[in-house]
Amino acid sequence: MLPARLPQLALLAVALCLVGCAGHATDADYRLPPRLDAEPLGGVKRSLTYGGDWVGGAPTDGSVEATINLARRRGVEMVVDLRRASEASGLVESIAREAGLEFVAVDPTGDECAAGEASTSVEDHGVLLADGALGQLRRMLNAPARPRVLILDDDGTLAAVMYGVYLAQDVGLEEGAVIDALRTTGLSSEELHAILKAAAGGDSPSPGAN
């Protein structure tokens, strides 16, 4: 009788193996950490994404609405505008609010540069990290249950650098990975390292559980 049942037992063993393997793959998928990637988002310039957040340069007038709506479909719930109030257009704000997204304007200017004096002036590359603005952004990003954000500046440099400080100091992302991703801004590895090092020396919010 046993030999006649061997094919049935073999099929049962294969089925159990397949179920176990499938369950293992599903568990592994859930354990994958977020990745910092340079992915396109509509008209956003030099866009980067991490864990559902997006950063980059504000899209041109002709693509603002399509970009904001695309960001909303990808899970963004808040738009943060880092452009100076005198230079920022109200178009992004109005379209974001019409799409049902929160909107926050953060003035990036200030008396102090968080990067300090590096061997190559960071300001020469259009990056001015004011302590107050950087602290305000990091507090927002570290808030419990905070929404996924789209952070915009003029060309995608300032937003990426400020978000990079948050990733390195508050999320605990490895500095080399942050620097590799931020090289799309045109800043060198040495400049980016100087910014992250200087920002680490200042007052910072307590790391969040992101």
C-alpha positions as CSV (number, residue, x, y, z in Angstrom):
1,M,0.0,0.0,0.0
2,L,2.8,2.4,0.8
3,P,4.3,2.6,-2.7
4,A,0.9,3.5,-4.1
5,R,0.7,6.5,-1.8
6,L,4.2,7.8,-2.5
7,P,3.1,10.1,-5.4
8,Q,0.4,11.7,-3.2
9,L,2.9,12.2,-0.4
10,A,5.4,13.8,-2.8
11,L,2.8,16.2,-4.1
12,L,1.8,17.2,-0.6
13,A,5.5,17.8,0.3
14,V,6.0,20.0,-2.7
15,A,2.8,22.0,-1.9
16,L,3.9,22.6,1.6
17,C,7.3,23.8,0.4
18,L,5.8,26.2,-2.0
19,V,3.5,27.7,0.7
20,G,6.4,28.1,3.0
21,C,8.6,29.7,0.4
22,A,5.8,32.1,-0.6
23,G,5.3,33.1,3.0
24,H,9.0,33.7,3.5
25,A,9.2,36.0,0.5
26,T,6.3,38.1,1.7
27,D,7.8,38.5,5.1
28,A,11.1,39.6,3.5
29,D,9.3,42.2,1.4
30,Y,7.9,43.8,4.5
31,R,11.3,44.0,6.1
32,L,12.9,45.9,3.2
33,P,14.0,49.4,4.4
34,P,13.2,52.5,2.5
35,R,15.8,53.5,-0.2
36,L,17.1,57.0,-1.1
37,D,16.6,57.1,-4.9
38,A,16.8,59.7,-7.7
39,E,13.4,59.0,-9.2
40,P,11.4,61.4,-11.5
41,L,8.3,63.1,-10.2
42,G,6.6,65.0,-12.9
43,G,8.2,68.4,-13.4
44,V,10.2,68.4,-10.1
45,K,13.8,69.2,-10.8
46,R,16.5,66.8,-9.5
47,S,13.9,64.9,-7.6
48,L,14.9,62.5,-4.8
49,T,12.6,60.2,-2.8
50,Y,12.9,58.3,0.5
51,G,10.2,56.5,2.4
52,G,7.4,58.3,0.6
53,D,8.9,61.8,0.9
54,W,10.0,63.7,-2.2
55,V,12.4,66.6,-2.5
56,G,13.5,68.7,-5.5
57,G,13.2,72.0,-7.4
58,A,9.8,73.5,-8.0
59,P,8.3,72.6,-11.4
60,T,7.7,75.3,-14.0
61,D,4.3,76.9,-14.2
62,G,3.1,74.7,-17.0
63,S,3.6,71.5,-15.1
64,V,2.8,72.5,-11.5
65,E,-0.8,71.2,-11.5
66,A,0.1,67.8,-13.1
67,T,3.1,67.4,-10.7
68,I,1.1,68.2,-7.6
69,N,-1.6,65.8,-8.5
70,L,0.9,63.1,-9.3
71,A,2.6,63.7,-5.9
72,R,-0.9,63.3,-4.2
73,R,-1.5,60.1,-6.0
74,R,1.9,58.8,-4.8
75,G,0.9,59.5,-1.2
76,V,2.2,63.0,-0.5
77,E,0.0,64.9,1.9
78,M,2.0,68.1,2.5
79,V,3.9,70.5,0.3
80,V,6.8,72.4,2.0
81,D,8.1,75.5,0.0
82,L,11.6,76.6,0.9
83,R,11.7,79.5,-1.5
84,R,12.0,83.0,-0.2
85,A,8.6,84.6,0.3
86,S,9.4,87.4,-2.1
87,E,10.4,85.0,-4.8
88,A,7.9,82.2,-4.3
89,S,4.9,82.0,-6.5
90,G,1.5,81.5,-5.0
91,L,0.7,79.0,-7.7
92,V,2.2,76.0,-5.9
93,E,0.3,76.9,-2.8
94,S,-3.1,77.4,-4.5
95,I,-2.8,74.2,-6.5
96,A,-1.6,72.2,-3.5
97,R,-4.6,73.4,-1.4
98,E,-7.0,72.7,-4.2
99,A,-5.7,69.2,-4.3
100,G,-6.4,68.8,-0.6
101,L,-2.8,68.9,0.5
102,E,-1.4,70.8,3.5
103,F,1.0,73.7,2.6
104,V,3.8,75.2,4.6
105,A,6.2,77.9,3.6
106,V,9.7,78.0,5.3
107,D,11.9,81.0,4.8
108,P,15.4,79.6,4.2
109,T,17.2,82.9,4.9
110,G,18.9,83.7,8.2
111,D,22.0,85.3,9.8
112,E,23.8,82.0,10.5
113,C,24.9,79.4,8.0
114,A,24.8,75.9,9.5
115,A,27.6,74.8,7.2
116,G,30.0,77.3,8.7
117,E,33.1,78.2,6.8
118,A,34.2,75.2,4.7
119,S,37.2,75.0,2.4
120,T,34.9,75.9,-0.4
121,S,32.2,78.3,0.5
122,V,28.9,76.5,0.4
123,E,27.1,79.8,-0.3
124,D,29.0,80.1,-3.6
125,H,26.9,77.2,-4.7
126,G,23.6,78.8,-3.7
127,V,23.2,76.7,-0.5
128,L,22.5,78.8,2.6
129,L,21.4,76.6,5.5
130,A,20.0,79.0,8.1
131,D,19.9,77.4,11.6
132,G,16.3,78.5,12.2
133,A,15.0,77.2,8.9
134,L,16.9,73.9,9.2
135,G,15.6,73.4,12.7
136,Q,12.0,74.2,11.7
137,L,12.1,71.7,8.8
138,R,13.6,68.9,11.0
139,R,11.0,69.5,13.7
140,M,8.3,69.0,11.1
141,L,9.9,65.9,9.7
142,N,10.4,64.4,13.2
143,A,6.8,65.1,14.4
144,P,4.9,61.9,15.3
145,A,2.7,60.5,12.6
146,R,3.7,63.4,10.3
147,P,2.4,63.4,6.7
148,R,4.5,62.4,3.7
149,V,6.0,65.6,2.2
150,L,7.0,67.2,-1.1
151,I,9.8,69.7,-0.3
152,L,10.5,72.2,-3.0
153,D,13.1,74.9,-3.6
154,D,14.2,76.8,-6.7
155,D,16.5,74.2,-8.4
156,G,16.6,71.1,-6.1
157,T,19.8,71.9,-4.3
158,L,18.7,73.4,-1.0
159,A,15.8,71.1,-0.5
160,A,18.0,68.0,-1.0
161,V,20.8,69.2,1.3
162,M,18.4,70.1,4.1
163,Y,16.6,66.8,3.8
164,G,20.0,65.1,3.7
165,V,20.9,66.6,7.1
166,Y,17.6,65.2,8.4
167,L,18.4,61.7,7.0
168,A,21.9,61.7,8.4
169,Q,21.2,63.2,11.8
170,D,17.6,62.1,12.6
171,V,16.9,59.0,10.6
172,G,20.4,57.7,11.0
173,L,21.1,56.9,7.4
174,E,24.7,56.2,6.6
175,E,26.5,59.4,5.6
176,G,28.1,57.9,2.5
177,A,24.7,56.9,1.1
178,V,23.3,60.4,1.7
179,I,26.3,62.0,0.0
180,D,26.1,59.7,-3.0
181,A,22.5,60.6,-3.5
182,L,23.0,64.3,-3.0
183,R,25.8,64.5,-5.6
184,T,23.0,65.1,-8.1
185,T,22.9,68.6,-6.7
186,G,26.3,69.4,-8.3
187,L,28.0,69.8,-4.9
188,S,31.1,67.8,-4.3
189,S,31.5,65.0,-1.7
190,E,33.8,67.3,0.3
191,E,31.3,70.1,0.4
192,L,28.4,67.8,1.4
193,H,30.6,66.1,4.1
194,A,31.4,69.6,5.5
195,I,27.7,70.5,5.6
196,L,26.7,67.3,7.3
197,K,29.5,67.6,9.8
198,A,28.7,71.2,10.7
199,A,25.0,70.5,11.0
200,A,25.9,67.6,13.4
201,G,27.7,70.0,15.7
202,G,24.7,72.3,16.2
203,D,21.6,71.9,18.2
204,S,19.3,69.4,16.7
205,P,15.9,67.8,17.4
206,S,15.9,64.4,19.1
207,P,16.0,61.6,16.5
208,G,12.5,60.4,15.5
209,A,11.4,56.9,15.0
210,N,11.3,57.2,11.2
